[in-house]
């Protein structure tokens, strides 16, 4: 059902069962797949919206990036299946770099007023609480949960199944599987609840927790901690992913408290 007041560009491709509310504007190069529901007063352009996704009132999807180098190039937004995007959410299309696309995975929840900037990539099942702000090129891993009113510098990464408390802020990467809070969100423990919910065994959780404690310990710098993890045979797929995440960081990873300062492989 398409409300009579909706304005739809001739280039839009809309599945037969899509619902479009009053005063919605569907601009150029939009694809709305099966089961999509667009609530009133929403604006969408240059975007593909996956099956079953719902977009709330006054959201703006696919509008130009806040990048002074952007000169109108044909960039886009791609949103996956069964996402819930609430009121006043903004998702900007990509700037003219990389694959020129802002991407949101399947089953994501973007709560009221959250902002996803140009060229961000959100994996599946990410939750952004109210008023979360992601700078450009931020990558958010599978199942991560970001608390309300948190802000993140461009080009950082938030690891898989990390949980970050509200009113946090970061200029460096956030460790996978960690619970963090503050400015920066220092890791305080392993996100056991998320791991349990996703079927990670007790044995694997214990190994990961032991490796995590070494990585954030004041007794070792980061390279020494990784060596100690190897020496003690603390290995499984989650530990290996955590270590690779740290090794591959370009901005460093927040591991220690303010008293210790940021710790990274470079430090």
MARBA-3410 file (N, C-alpha, C, O; in Angstrom, 1 decimal):
267
0.8,-1.2,0.0,0.0,0.0,0.0,0.9,1.2,0.0,1.8,1.4,0.8 ~ 0.6,2.1,-0.9,1.4,3.4,-1.0,0.4,4.5,-0.8,-0.6,4.7,-1.6 ~ 0.7,5.4,0.2,-0.2,6.5,0.5,-0.2,7.5,-0.7,0.8,7.7,-1.4 ~ -1.4,8.1,-0.9,-1.5,9.0,-2.1,-0.6,10.2,-2.0,-0.3,10.8,-3.0 ~ -0.2,10.6,-0.8,0.6,11.8,-0.6,2.1,11.5,-0.8,2.9,12.4,-0.8
2.5,10.2,-1.0,3.9,9.9,-1.1,4.4,10.4,-2.5,3.7,10.4,-3.5 ~ 5.7,10.8,-2.5,6.3,11.3,-3.8,7.4,10.3,-4.1,8.3,10.0,-3.3 ~ 7.3,9.7,-5.3,8.2,8.6,-5.7,8.8,8.9,-7.0,8.1,9.1,-8.0 ~ 10.1,8.8,-7.0,10.9,9.1,-8.3,10.7,8.0,-9.3,10.5,6.8,-8.9 ~ 10.7,8.3,-10.5,10.4,7.3,-11.6,11.5,6.2,-11.6,11.2,5.1,-12.2
12.7,6.4,-11.1,13.7,5.4,-11.1,13.6,4.4,-10.0,14.3,3.4,-10.0 ~ 12.7,4.6,-9.0,12.6,3.7,-7.9,12.1,2.4,-8.3,11.2,2.3,-9.2 ~ 12.6,1.3,-7.7,12.1,0.0,-7.9,11.5,-0.5,-6.6,12.2,-0.7,-5.6 ~ 10.2,-0.8,-6.6,9.4,-1.1,-5.3,8.7,-2.4,-5.5,7.9,-2.6,-6.4 ~ 8.9,-3.3,-4.5,8.2,-4.6,-4.6,6.7,-4.4,-4.3,6.3,-3.4,-3.8
5.9,-5.4,-4.8,4.5,-5.2,-4.8,3.9,-5.0,-3.4,2.9,-4.3,-3.2 ~ 4.5,-5.6,-2.4,3.9,-5.6,-1.0,4.5,-4.6,-0.1,4.2,-4.6,1.1 ~ 5.3,-3.6,-0.6,5.9,-2.6,0.2,4.8,-1.6,0.7,3.9,-1.3,0.0 ~ 4.9,-1.2,2.0,4.0,-0.2,2.5,4.8,1.1,2.7,5.9,1.2,3.2 ~ 4.2,2.2,2.1,4.8,3.5,2.2,3.8,4.5,2.7,2.7,4.6,2.2
4.1,5.2,3.8,3.2,6.0,4.5,3.1,7.4,3.9,3.6,7.7,2.9 ~ 2.3,8.2,4.6,2.0,9.6,4.2,3.2,10.4,4.1,4.1,10.4,5.0 ~ 3.3,11.3,3.1,4.4,12.3,3.0,5.8,11.7,2.9,6.7,12.5,3.2 ~ 5.9,10.5,2.5,7.2,9.9,2.3,7.7,10.4,0.9,7.0,10.6,0.0 ~ 9.1,10.6,0.9,9.7,11.0,-0.4,10.7,9.8,-0.7,11.6,9.6,0.0
10.5,9.2,-1.9,11.4,8.2,-2.4,12.1,8.8,-3.6,11.5,9.0,-4.6 ~ 13.4,9.1,-3.4,14.1,9.8,-4.5,14.7,8.8,-5.5,14.3,7.7,-5.7 ~ 15.8,9.3,-6.1,16.5,8.6,-7.2,17.1,7.3,-6.7,17.6,7.2,-5.5 ~ 17.2,6.3,-7.6,17.9,5.1,-7.4,17.7,4.4,-6.1,18.6,4.0,-5.3 ~ 16.4,4.2,-5.7,16.0,3.5,-4.5,15.4,2.2,-4.9,14.7,2.1,-5.9
15.8,1.1,-4.2,15.2,-0.2,-4.3,14.6,-0.6,-3.0,15.3,-0.6,-2.0 ~ 13.3,-0.9,-3.0,12.6,-1.4,-1.8,12.2,-2.8,-2.0,11.3,-3.0,-2.9 ~ 12.8,-3.7,-1.3,12.5,-5.2,-1.5,11.3,-5.6,-0.7,10.7,-4.8,0.0 ~ 11.0,-6.9,-0.9,9.7,-7.4,-0.3,9.5,-7.1,1.2,10.5,-7.2,1.9 ~ 8.3,-6.8,1.5,8.0,-6.6,2.9,8.5,-5.4,3.6,8.4,-5.3,4.8
9.1,-4.5,2.9,9.6,-3.2,3.5,8.5,-2.4,3.9,7.5,-2.3,3.2 ~ 8.6,-1.7,5.0,7.6,-0.8,5.5,8.3,0.6,5.8,9.2,0.7,6.6 ~ 7.8,1.6,5.2,8.3,3.0,5.3,7.2,3.8,6.0,6.1,4.0,5.5 ~ 7.5,4.3,7.2,6.6,5.1,8.0,6.5,6.5,7.5,7.4,6.9,6.7 ~ 5.5,7.3,7.9,5.3,8.6,7.3,6.5,9.6,7.5,7.2,9.4,8.5
6.6,10.5,6.6,7.5,11.6,6.7,9.0,11.2,6.6,9.9,11.9,7.1 ~ 9.2,10.1,5.9,10.6,9.6,5.8,11.1,10.0,4.4,10.4,10.1,3.4 ~ 12.5,10.2,4.3,13.1,10.6,3.0,14.2,9.6,2.7,15.0,9.3,3.6 ~ 14.1,9.0,1.5,15.1,8.0,1.1,15.6,8.3,-0.4,14.7,8.6,-1.2 ~ 16.9,8.2,-0.6,17.4,8.3,-1.9,18.7,7.5,-2.0,19.4,7.3,-1.0
19.0,7.1,-3.2,20.3,6.3,-3.5,20.5,5.2,-2.5,21.6,5.1,-1.9 ~ 19.5,4.4,-2.3,19.6,3.3,-1.3,18.9,2.1,-1.7,17.8,2.1,-2.4 ~ 19.4,0.9,-1.3,18.7,-0.3,-1.4,18.3,-0.8,0.0,19.2,-0.9,0.9 ~ 17.0,-1.1,0.2,16.5,-1.5,1.5,16.1,-3.0,1.4,15.2,-3.3,0.6 ~ 16.7,-3.8,2.2,16.4,-5.3,2.2,15.1,-5.7,2.7,14.4,-4.9,3.3
14.7,-6.9,2.4,13.4,-7.5,2.7,13.1,-7.4,4.2,13.9,-7.6,5.1 ~ 11.9,-7.0,4.5,11.3,-6.9,5.8,11.8,-5.8,6.7,11.5,-5.8,7.9 ~ 12.6,-4.9,6.2,13.1,-3.8,7.0,12.1,-2.7,7.2,11.3,-2.5,6.3 ~ 12.1,-2.1,8.4,11.1,-1.1,8.7,11.9,0.2,9.0,12.9,0.2,9.7 ~ 11.4,1.3,8.4,12.1,2.6,8.6,11.1,3.6,9.1,10.1,3.8,8.6
11.4,4.1,10.3,10.5,4.9,11.1,10.4,6.4,10.6,11.1,6.8,9.7 ~ 9.4,7.1,11.2,9.1,8.4,10.8,10.3,9.4,10.9,11.1,9.3,11.8 ~ 10.4,10.3,9.9,11.4,11.3,9.8,12.8,10.8,9.7,13.8,11.6,10.0 ~ 13.0,9.6,9.4,14.4,9.1,9.1,14.8,9.6,7.7,14.0,9.9,6.9 ~ 16.1,9.8,7.6,16.7,10.3,6.3,17.8,9.3,5.9,18.8,9.2,6.6
17.6,8.6,4.8,18.4,7.5,4.4,19.0,7.8,3.0,18.2,8.1,2.1 ~ 20.3,7.8,2.9,20.9,7.9,1.5,21.2,9.4,1.1,21.6,9.6,0.0 ~ 21.1,10.3,2.0,21.4,11.7,1.7,22.9,11.9,1.6,23.7,11.0,2.0 ~ 23.4,13.0,1.0,24.8,13.2,0.8,25.6,13.1,2.0,25.2,13.6,3.1 ~ 26.9,12.7,1.9,27.8,12.6,3.0,28.2,14.0,3.5,28.3,14.9,2.7
28.6,14.1,4.8,29.2,15.3,5.3,30.7,15.3,5.1,31.5,15.2,6.0 ~ 31.1,15.3,3.8,32.4,15.2,3.4,32.7,16.3,2.4,32.1,16.3,1.3 ~ 33.6,17.2,2.7,33.8,18.4,1.8,34.4,18.0,0.4,34.3,18.7,-0.5 ~ 35.0,16.7,0.4,35.5,16.2,-0.9,34.5,15.6,-1.8,34.7,15.3,-2.9 ~ 33.2,15.5,-1.3,32.2,14.8,-2.1,31.6,15.8,-3.1,31.3,16.9,-2.7
31.6,15.4,-4.4,31.2,16.3,-5.5,30.0,15.7,-6.3,29.9,15.9,-7.5 ~ 29.2,15.0,-5.6,28.0,14.4,-6.2,28.2,13.1,-7.0,27.3,12.8,-7.8 ~ 29.2,12.4,-6.6,29.5,11.1,-7.3,28.4,10.1,-7.0,27.7,10.3,-6.0 ~ 28.2,9.1,-7.8,27.1,8.1,-7.6,27.3,7.1,-6.6,27.6,6.0,-6.9 ~ 27.2,7.5,-5.3,27.4,6.6,-4.2,26.1,6.1,-3.6,25.0,6.5,-4.2
26.1,5.3,-2.6,24.9,4.7,-2.2,24.9,4.2,-0.7,25.9,4.2,-0.1 ~ 23.7,3.8,-0.3,23.5,3.0,1.0,22.9,1.7,0.7,22.1,1.6,-0.2 ~ 23.4,0.6,1.4,22.8,-0.7,1.3,22.4,-1.2,2.7,23.3,-1.3,3.5 ~ 21.2,-1.4,2.9,20.7,-1.9,4.2,20.1,-3.3,4.0,19.4,-3.6,3.1 ~ 20.5,-4.2,5.0,20.1,-5.6,4.8,18.7,-5.9,5.2,17.8,-5.0,5.2
18.4,-7.2,5.5,17.1,-7.7,5.7,16.7,-7.5,7.2,17.5,-7.6,8.1 ~ 15.4,-7.3,7.4,14.8,-7.4,8.7,15.4,-6.4,9.7,15.6,-6.8,10.9 ~ 15.8,-5.3,9.3,16.3,-4.2,10.2,15.2,-3.4,10.7,14.1,-3.3,10.1 ~ 15.4,-2.8,11.9,14.4,-1.8,12.4,15.2,-0.5,12.6,16.2,-0.4,13.3 ~ 14.7,0.5,11.8,15.4,1.8,11.9,14.3,2.8,12.4,13.3,3.0,11.8
14.6,3.4,13.5,13.6,4.1,14.3,13.6,5.6,13.8,14.2,6.0,12.9 ~ 12.8,6.4,14.6,12.5,7.8,14.3,13.8,8.6,14.2,14.7,8.5,15.1 ~ 13.9,9.5,13.2,15.0,10.5,13.1,16.3,9.9,12.9,17.3,10.6,13.2 ~ 16.5,8.7,12.5,17.8,8.1,12.2,18.3,8.7,10.9,17.5,9.0,10.0 ~ 19.6,9.0,10.8,20.2,9.4,9.6,21.3,8.4,9.2,22.1,8.1,10.0
21.2,8.0,7.9,22.3,7.2,7.3,22.7,7.8,6.0,22.0,7.9,5.0 ~ 23.9,8.3,6.0,24.4,9.0,4.8,25.0,8.0,3.8,25.6,7.0,4.2 ~ 24.9,8.4,2.5,25.5,7.5,1.5,27.0,7.7,1.5,27.5,8.7,2.1 ~ 27.7,6.8,0.8,29.2,6.8,0.8,29.8,8.1,0.2,29.1,8.7,-0.6 ~ 31.0,8.4,0.6,31.8,9.4,0.0,32.5,8.7,-1.2,32.4,7.5,-1.4
33.2,9.5,-2.0,33.9,9.0,-3.2,35.2,8.3,-2.9,36.3,8.8,-3.2 ~ 35.1,7.2,-2.2,36.3,6.4,-1.8,35.9,5.0,-1.5,34.7,4.7,-1.3 ~ 36.9,4.1,-1.5,36.5,2.7,-1.3,35.5,2.2,-2.3,35.6,2.4,-3.5 ~ 34.5,1.5,-1.7,33.4,1.0,-2.6,32.3,2.0,-2.7,31.2,1.7,-3.3 ~ 32.5,3.2,-2.2,31.5,4.3,-2.3,30.2,4.0,-1.7,29.1,4.5,-2.2
30.2,3.1,-0.7,28.9,2.6,-0.1,28.9,2.6,1.4,29.9,2.3,2.0 ~ 27.8,3.0,2.0,27.6,2.8,3.4,26.7,1.6,3.6,25.7,1.4,2.9 ~ 27.1,0.6,4.5,26.5,-0.7,4.5,26.0,-1.0,5.9,26.7,-0.7,6.9 ~ 24.8,-1.5,6.0,24.2,-2.0,7.3,23.7,-3.4,7.0,23.0,-3.7,6.1 ~ 24.1,-4.3,7.9,23.8,-5.7,7.7,22.4,-6.1,8.0,21.5,-5.2,8.2
22.1,-7.4,8.2,20.8,-7.9,8.5,20.5,-7.8,10.0,21.4,-7.8,10.8 ~ 19.2,-7.7,10.3,18.7,-7.7,11.7,19.4,-6.7,12.6,19.6,-6.9,13.8 ~ 19.7,-5.5,12.1,20.2,-4.4,12.9,19.1,-3.6,13.5,18.0,-3.5,12.9 ~ 19.3,-3.0,14.6,18.4,-2.1,15.3,19.1,-0.7,15.5,20.1,-0.7,16.2 ~ 18.6,0.3,14.8,19.1,1.6,15.0,18.0,2.4,15.7,17.0,2.8,15.1
18.3,2.8,16.9,17.3,3.4,17.8,17.2,4.9,17.4,18.0,5.4,16.6 ~ 16.3,5.6,18.1,15.9,7.0,17.8,17.1,7.9,17.7,18.0,8.0,18.6 ~ 17.2,8.6,16.6,18.2,9.7,16.5,19.7,9.2,16.2,20.6,10.1,16.3 ~ 19.9,7.9,16.0,21.3,7.5,15.8,21.7,7.9,14.4,20.9,8.1,13.5 ~ 23.0,8.1,14.2,23.6,8.6,13.0,24.7,7.6,12.5,25.6,7.3,13.2
24.6,7.2,11.2,25.6,6.4,10.6,26.2,7.2,9.4,25.5,7.5,8.4 ~ 27.4,7.6,9.5,28.1,8.5,8.6,28.5,7.7,7.3,28.4,6.5,7.3 ~ 29.1,8.4,6.4,29.5,7.9,5.1,30.5,6.8,5.2,31.4,6.8,6.1 ~ 30.3,5.7,4.4,31.3,4.6,4.3,31.4,3.8,5.6,32.3,3.0,5.7 ~ 30.5,3.9,6.5,30.4,3.0,7.7,30.0,1.6,7.2,29.3,1.5,6.2
30.4,0.6,8.0,30.0,-0.7,7.7,29.5,-1.3,9.0,30.3,-1.4,10.0 ~ 28.3,-1.7,9.1,27.7,-2.4,10.3,27.4,-3.8,9.9,26.7,-4.1,8.9 ~ 28.0,-4.8,10.6,27.7,-6.2,10.4,26.3,-6.5,10.9,25.6,-5.7,11.3 ~ 26.0,-7.8,10.8,24.6,-8.2,11.2,24.4,-8.1,12.7,25.4,-8.2,13.5 ~ 23.2,-7.9,13.1,22.7,-7.9,14.4,23.4,-6.8,15.3,23.5,-7.0,16.5
23.7,-5.7,14.7,24.3,-4.6,15.5,23.1,-3.8,16.1,22.1,-3.6,15.4 ~ 23.3,-3.3,17.3,22.3,-2.4,17.9,23.0,-1.1,18.3,24.0,-1.1,19.0 ~ 22.4,0.0,17.8,22.9,1.3,18.2,21.7,1.9,19.0,20.6,2.1,18.4 ~ 22.0,2.3,20.2,20.9,2.9,21.0,20.7,4.4,20.7,21.4,4.9,19.8 ~ 19.8,5.0,21.4,19.4,6.4,21.0,20.6,7.3,20.9,21.5,7.4,21.8
20.7,8.1,19.8,21.6,9.2,19.6,23.1,8.7,19.5,24.0,9.6,19.7 ~ 23.3,7.5,19.2,24.7,7.1,18.9,25.2,7.8,17.6,24.4,7.9,16.7 ~ 26.4,8.2,17.6,26.9,8.9,16.4,28.2,8.2,16.0,29.2,8.1,16.7 ~ 28.2,7.7,14.7,29.4,7.1,14.2,30.0,8.0,13.1,29.3,8.4,12.2 ~ 31.2,8.3,13.2,31.9,9.1,12.2,32.1,8.3,11.0,31.9,7.1,11.0
32.6,8.9,9.9,32.8,8.2,8.7,33.8,7.0,8.8,34.7,7.0,9.6 ~ 33.5,6.0,8.0,34.4,4.8,7.9,34.5,4.0,9.1,35.4,3.2,9.3 ~ 33.6,4.1,10.1,33.6,3.3,11.2,33.1,1.9,10.9,32.1,1.8,10.2 ~ 33.7,0.8,11.4,33.3,-0.6,11.2,32.8,-1.1,12.5,33.5,-1.1,13.5 ~ 31.6,-1.7,12.5,31.0,-2.2,13.7,30.8,-3.7,13.5,30.1,-4.1,12.6
31.4,-4.5,14.4,31.4,-6.0,14.2,30.0,-6.6,14.6,29.1,-6.0,15.1 ~ 29.9,-7.9,14.2,28.7,-8.7,14.4,28.3,-8.6,15.9,29.0,-8.8,16.8 ~ 27.0,-8.3,16.1,26.4,-8.4,17.4,26.8,-7.4,18.4,26.5,-7.5,19.6 ~ 27.5,-6.4,18.0,27.9,-5.3,18.9,26.7,-4.5,19.4,25.8,-4.3,18.6 ~ 26.8,-4.0,20.6,25.8,-3.2,21.2,26.4,-1.9,21.7,27.3,-1.9,22.5
25.9,-0.8,21.2,26.5,0.5,21.5,25.5,1.4,22.3,24.4,1.6,21.8 ~ 25.8,1.8,23.5,24.9,2.5,24.4,24.6,3.9,23.9,25.4,4.5,23.1 ~ 23.5,4.5,24.4,23.0,5.7,23.9,23.9,6.9,24.1,24.7,6.9,25.1 ~ 23.9,7.9,23.2,24.6,9.1,23.3,26.1,8.9,23.3,26.9,9.7,23.8 ~ 26.6,7.8,22.7,28.0,7.5,22.5,28.5,8.1,21.2,27.7,8.1,20.2
29.7,8.5,21.1,30.3,9.0,19.9,31.6,8.4,19.5,32.4,8.0,20.4 ~ 31.8,8.2,18.2,33.0,7.4,17.7,33.7,8.1,16.6,33.0,8.5,15.6 ~ 35.0,8.3,16.7,35.8,9.0,15.7,35.8,8.2,14.4,35.6,7.0,14.4 ~ 36.0,8.9,13.3,36.0,8.2,12.0,37.2,7.2,12.0,38.2,7.4,12.7 ~ 37.0,6.2,11.2,38.0,5.2,10.9,38.3,4.2,12.0,39.3,3.4,12.0
37.5,4.2,13.1,37.8,3.2,14.2,36.9,2.0,13.9,36.0,2.0,13.1 ~ 37.3,0.9,14.6,36.5,-0.4,14.6,36.0,-0.7,16.0,36.6,-0.5,17.0 ~ 34.8,-1.2,16.0,34.2,-1.8,17.2,34.0,-3.3,16.9,33.4,-3.7,16.0 ~ 34.7,-4.1,17.8,34.8,-5.5,17.5,33.5,-6.3,17.7,32.5,-5.8,18.3 ~ 33.5,-7.5,17.2,32.3,-8.4,17.4,31.9,-8.5,18.8,32.7,-8.7,19.7
30.6,-8.5,19.0,29.9,-8.7,20.3,30.5,-7.9,21.4,30.3,-8.2,22.6 ~ 31.1,-6.7,21.1,31.4,-5.8,22.1,30.2,-5.1,22.6,29.2,-4.9,21.9 ~ 30.2,-4.7,23.9,29.1,-3.9,24.4,29.7,-2.6,25.1,30.6,-2.7,25.9 ~ 29.2,-1.5,24.7,29.7,-0.2,25.2,28.6,0.6,25.9,27.5,0.7,25.3 ~ 28.9,1.0,27.1,27.9,1.7,27.9,27.5,3.1,27.3,28.3,3.6,26.5
26.4,3.6,27.7,26.0,4.9,27.2,26.9,6.0,27.6,27.6,5.9,28.6 ~ 26.9,7.1,26.8,27.7,8.3,27.0,29.2,8.0,27.0,29.9,8.6,27.8 ~ 29.6,7.1,26.2,31.0,6.8,26.0,31.5,7.5,24.7,30.7,8.0,23.9 ~ 32.8,7.5,24.5,33.4,8.1,23.3,34.7,7.5,23.1,35.5,7.1,24.0 ~ 35.1,7.3,21.8,36.3,6.6,21.5,37.0,7.2,20.2,36.3,7.6,19.3
38.3,7.2,20.3,39.2,7.6,19.2,40.0,6.4,18.7,40.7,6.5,17.7 ~ 39.9,5.3,19.4,40.6,4.1,19.1,39.7,2.9,19.0,38.5,3.0,19.4 ~ 40.2,1.8,18.5,39.4,0.6,18.3,38.9,0.0,19.6,39.6,0.2,20.6 ~ 37.8,-0.7,19.5,37.2,-1.3,20.7,37.3,-2.8,20.6,36.9,-3.4,19.6 ~ 37.9,-3.5,21.6,38.2,-4.9,21.6,37.0,-5.8,21.4,36.0,-5.5,22.0
37.0,-6.8,20.5,35.9,-7.7,20.4,35.6,-8.4,21.7,36.5,-8.6,22.6 ~ 34.3,-8.7,21.9,33.8,-9.5,23.1,34.0,-8.7,24.4,33.7,-9.4,25.5 ~ 34.3,-7.5,24.4,34.6,-6.8,25.6,33.4,-6.0,26.1,32.5,-5.6,25.3 ~ 33.4,-5.7,27.4,32.4,-4.7,28.0,33.2,-3.5,28.3,34.2,-3.5,29.1 ~ 32.8,-2.3,27.8,33.6,-1.1,28.0,32.7,0.0,28.4,31.5,0.1,28.1
33.3,1.0,29.1,32.5,2.2,29.5,33.5,3.4,29.6,34.7,3.2,29.9 ~ 33.0,4.6,29.4,33.7,5.7,29.7,34.3,6.4,28.4,33.9,6.0,27.3 ~ 35.1,7.4,28.6,35.7,8.2,27.5,37.2,8.2,27.8,37.7,9.1,28.4 ~ 37.9,7.2,27.2,37.5,6.2,26.3,36.8,5.0,27.0,37.0,4.9,28.3 ~ 36.1,4.2,26.3,35.5,3.0,26.9,36.4,1.9,27.3,36.6,1.0,26.5
37.1,2.0,28.4,38.1,1.0,28.8,37.4,-0.4,29.0,36.3,-0.4,29.7 ~ 37.9,-1.5,28.5,37.3,-2.8,28.7,37.4,-3.2,30.2,38.5,-3.2,30.8 ~ 36.2,-3.6,30.7,36.1,-4.0,32.1,35.9,-5.5,32.3,36.0,-6.1,33.4 ~ 35.7,-6.2,31.2,35.4,-7.7,31.3,35.0,-8.2,29.9,34.9,-7.4,28.9 ~ 34.7,-9.5,29.9,34.2,-10.1,28.7,32.7,-10.1,28.7,32.0,-10.2,29.7
32.1,-9.9,27.5,30.6,-9.8,27.3,30.0,-11.2,27.3,29.7,-11.7,26.3 ~ 30.0,-11.8,28.5,29.5,-13.2,28.7,28.1,-13.4,28.2,27.8,-14.4,27.6 ~ 27.2,-12.4,28.4,25.8,-12.6,28.1,25.7,-12.8,26.6,25.0,-13.7,26.1 ~ 26.4,-11.9,25.8,26.3,-12.1,24.3,26.9,-13.4,23.8,26.4,-14.0,22.9 ~ 28.0,-13.8,24.5,28.6,-15.1,24.1,27.7,-16.3,24.4,27.6,-17.2,23.6
27.1,-16.2,25.5,26.1,-17.3,25.9,25.0,-17.3,24.9,24.6,-18.4,24.4 ~ 24.4,-16.2,24.6,23.3,-16.1,23.7,23.6,-16.7,22.3,22.7,-17.2,21.6 ~ 24.8,-16.6,21.9,25.2,-17.1,20.6,25.9,-18.4,20.6,26.5,-18.8,19.7 ~ 25.7,-19.1,21.8,26.0,-20.5,21.8,27.5,-20.8,22.0,28.0,-21.9,21.8 ~ 28.3,-19.8,22.5,29.7,-20.1,22.8,29.8,-20.9,24.1,29.3,-20.6,25.1
30.6,-22.0,24.0,30.6,-23.0,25.1,31.3,-22.4,26.3,32.1,-21.4,26.2 ~ 31.1,-23.0,27.5,31.7,-22.6,28.7,33.3,-22.7,28.6,34.0,-21.8,29.0 ~ 33.7,-23.8,28.0,35.2,-23.9,27.8,35.8,-22.8,27.0,36.8,-22.2,27.4 ~ 35.1,-22.5,25.9,35.6,-21.4,25.0,35.6,-20.0,25.7,36.5,-19.2,25.6 ~ 34.5,-19.8,26.5,34.4,-18.6,27.2,35.5,-18.4,28.3,36.0,-17.3,28.5
35.8,-19.5,28.9,36.8,-19.5,30.0,38.2,-19.2,29.4,39.0,-18.4,29.9 ~ 38.5,-19.8,28.3,39.8,-19.6,27.6,39.9,-18.1,27.1,40.9,-17.4,27.3 ~ 38.8,-17.6,26.5,38.7,-16.2,26.1,38.9,-15.3,27.3,39.7,-14.3,27.1 ~ 38.3,-15.6,28.4,38.4,-14.7,29.5,39.8,-14.7,30.1,40.3,-13.6,30.5 ~ 40.4,-15.8,30.1,41.8,-15.9,30.6,42.8,-15.1,29.7,43.6,-14.4,30.2
42.6,-15.2,28.4,43.4,-14.4,27.4,43.1,-12.9,27.5,44.0,-12.1,27.5 ~ 41.8,-12.6,27.7,41.4,-11.2,27.9,42.1,-10.5,29.1,42.6,-9.4,29.0 ~ 42.1,-11.3,30.2,42.7,-10.7,31.4,44.2,-10.4,31.2,44.7,-9.4,31.7 ~ 44.9,-11.3,30.5,46.3,-11.0,30.2,46.5,-9.8,29.3,47.4,-9.0,29.5 ~ 45.6,-9.7,28.3,45.7,-8.6,27.3,45.5,-7.2,28.0,46.1,-6.2,27.6
44.6,-7.1,29.0,44.4,-5.8,29.7,45.2,-5.6,30.9,45.1,-4.6,31.6 ~ 46.0,-6.6,31.3,46.8,-6.6,32.5,47.8,-5.5,32.5,48.5,-5.3,31.5 ~ 48.0,-4.8,33.6,49.1,-3.8,33.8,50.5,-4.5,33.8,51.5,-3.8,33.7 ~ 50.5,-5.8,34.0,51.8,-6.5,34.2,52.5,-6.6,32.8,53.8,-6.7,32.8 ~ 51.8,-6.5,31.7,52.4,-6.7,30.4,52.1,-5.6,29.5,51.0,-5.0,29.6
53.0,-5.2,28.5,52.5,-4.4,27.4,51.8,-5.4,26.4,51.8,-6.6,26.7 ~ 51.3,-4.8,25.4,50.4,-5.6,24.5,51.2,-6.8,23.8,50.7,-7.9,23.8 ~ 52.4,-6.5,23.3,53.1,-7.6,22.7,53.5,-8.7,23.7,53.4,-9.9,23.3 ~ 53.9,-8.3,24.9,54.2,-9.3,25.9,53.0,-10.1,26.3,53.1,-11.3,26.5 ~ 51.8,-9.4,26.4,50.6,-10.2,26.7,50.3,-11.2,25.7,49.8,-12.3,26.0
50.4,-10.9,24.4,50.2,-11.8,23.3,51.1,-13.0,23.4,50.7,-14.2,23.2 ~ 52.4,-12.7,23.7,53.4,-13.8,23.9,53.0,-14.7,25.1,53.1,-15.9,25.0 ~ 52.5,-14.1,26.1,52.1,-14.9,27.3,50.9,-15.7,27.0,50.8,-16.9,27.4 ~ 49.9,-15.2,26.2,48.8,-16.0,25.8,49.2,-17.2,25.0,48.7,-18.3,25.2 ~ 50.1,-17.0,24.1,50.7,-18.1,23.3,51.4,-19.1,24.2,51.2,-20.3,24.1
52.2,-18.6,25.1,53.0,-19.5,26.0,52.0,-20.4,26.9,52.4,-21.6,27.1 ~ 50.9,-19.8,27.3,50.0,-20.6,28.1,49.0,-21.4,27.3,48.2,-22.1,27.9 ~ 49.1,-21.4,26.0,48.2,-22.2,25.2,46.8,-21.8,25.2,45.9,-22.7,25.0 ~ 46.5,-20.5,25.4,45.2,-20.0,25.5,44.7,-19.7,24.1,44.9,-18.6,23.6 ~ 44.1,-20.7,23.4,43.8,-20.5,22.0,42.5,-21.1,21.7,42.2,-22.3,22.0
41.7,-20.4,20.9,40.5,-20.9,20.2,40.1,-19.8,19.2,40.8,-18.8,19.1 ~ 39.0,-20.0,18.5,38.8,-19.1,17.4,38.5,-17.7,17.9,38.8,-16.7,17.2 ~ 38.0,-17.5,19.1,37.7,-16.2,19.6,38.9,-15.5,20.1,39.1,-14.3,19.8 ~ 39.8,-16.2,20.7,41.1,-15.6,21.1,41.9,-15.2,19.9,42.5,-14.1,19.8 ~ 41.9,-16.1,18.9,42.7,-15.7,17.7,42.1,-14.5,17.0,42.9,-13.7,16.5
40.8,-14.4,17.0,40.2,-13.2,16.3,40.5,-12.0,17.1,40.8,-10.9,16.6 ~ 40.5,-12.1,18.4,40.8,-10.9,19.3,42.3,-10.5,19.1,42.5,-9.3,19.0 ~ 43.2,-11.4,19.0,44.6,-11.1,18.8,44.8,-10.5,17.4,45.5,-9.5,17.3 ~ 44.2,-11.1,16.4,44.3,-10.5,15.0,43.7,-9.1,15.0,44.3,-8.2,14.3 ~ 42.7,-8.9,15.7,42.0,-7.5,15.7,43.1,-6.5,16.3,43.2,-5.4,15.7
43.7,-6.9,17.3,44.7,-6.0,17.9,45.9,-5.8,17.0,46.3,-4.6,16.8 ~ 46.4,-6.8,16.4,47.6,-6.7,15.5,47.3,-5.9,14.3,48.1,-5.2,13.8 ~ 46.0,-6.0,13.8,45.7,-5.3,12.5,45.2,-3.8,12.7,44.9,-3.1,11.8 ~ 45.2,-3.4,14.0,44.7,-2.1,14.3,45.6,-1.0,13.7,46.8,-1.0,13.8 ~ 45.0,0.0,13.1,45.7,1.2,12.5,45.7,2.4,13.5,46.5,3.2,13.4
44.7,2.4,14.4,44.6,3.5,15.3,44.9,3.1,16.8,44.9,4.0,17.6 ~ 45.2,1.8,17.0,45.4,1.3,18.3,44.1,0.9,18.9,43.1,1.3,18.5 ~ 44.2,0.1,20.0,43.1,-0.5,20.6,43.0,0.0,22.1,44.1,-0.1,22.8 ~ 41.9,0.5,22.6,41.8,0.9,24.0,41.8,-0.4,24.8,40.9,-1.2,24.7 ~ 42.8,-0.5,25.7,43.0,-1.7,26.5,43.1,-1.4,28.0,42.7,-2.2,28.8
43.7,-0.2,28.3,44.1,0.1,29.7,43.3,1.3,30.2,42.6,1.9,29.4 ~ 43.4,1.5,31.4,42.7,2.6,32.1,43.4,3.9,31.7,44.5,4.0,31.1 ~ 42.7,5.0,32.1,43.3,6.4,31.9,44.7,6.5,32.6,45.6,7.1,32.0 ~ 44.9,5.8,33.7,46.1,5.9,34.4,47.3,5.3,33.6,48.4,5.8,33.7 ~ 47.0,4.2,32.9,48.0,3.6,32.1,48.1,4.2,30.7,49.2,4.0,30.1
47.1,5.0,30.3,47.1,5.5,29.0,46.7,4.5,28.0,46.5,3.3,28.3 ~ 46.6,4.9,26.7,46.2,3.9,25.7,47.4,2.9,25.5,48.6,3.3,25.6 ~ 47.0,1.7,25.2,48.1,0.7,24.9,47.8,0.1,23.6,46.6,-0.3,23.3 ~ 48.8,0.0,22.7,48.6,-0.7,21.4,49.9,-1.3,21.1,50.9,-1.2,21.8 ~ 49.9,-2.0,20.0,51.2,-2.7,19.6,52.3,-1.7,19.4,53.5,-2.0,19.6
51.9,-0.5,18.9,52.9,0.6,18.7,53.5,1.1,20.0,54.6,1.6,20.1 ~ 52.7,0.9,21.1,53.1,1.4,22.4,53.7,0.4,23.3,54.1,0.6,24.4
END
